Amino acid sequence: MTHYYRGVIRFVIFMFFSVALLPGCRRQYDEQERDSPKKKYSIYAMMKDGREYILQIDSISSGETNPEKSGARVMQAPLYYDLIVHEGRYCSVDRRTGSFVRHKIEDGEFVKDTAIAVTGFSSVKNYNWLSRDSLMILGYDDGAPKVRYGKIDVRNLSIIQGTVPIPAPFGPYNWLSIGFSQFLENKLYVGYCYHTYTLDNYTTGDTIYTAILDYPKKTITH
């Protein structure tokens, strides 16, 4: 998909909805927690020269800020919308290395902390916090083609991986997007749609589907 950059700062604001931390080494992250007070919002800013920054602020109701002076420069740009933000911790999928990456802010720079290998994820299509320390990510593997999941223990960055039995694209469609995933009464509800994707064009189908799966078996019931 082509991304267009205009001559203004582009902001992506991530609210912190969950209450989990993303520790790899518990002791190390406890020390970081004491040394790095959390703020309520993160702002992802792209400057006119293409450089990208992460800013942490407590209010977006008013005021001004300068990303180049107040932010941490993103050294692994671009990250775009794939960044998962939670209580001052950041993670994403790196499609180039096939890994789930945890990031951190260190010495005024937004850098890689640690990573674990994931299979078949070019991006995170949707995610859910299952508990304080457990994150589930969903993605589409166009090479299979299958919908994949990764259940990640954020305490030690271990992962359980598998597939979700959602039908592959058919007919003129060659791509799949997941619009939502929601857990309710031991069921996992996944909303998805199909696309026709080429380097020059991206067309969305006119139908949205919902799969209802037993959890944790992940077998379709409806």
Order of alpha helices (4+ residues) and beta strands (2+ residues): beta-alpha-beta-beta-alpha-beta-beta-beta-beta-beta-beta-beta-beta-beta-beta-beta-beta-beta
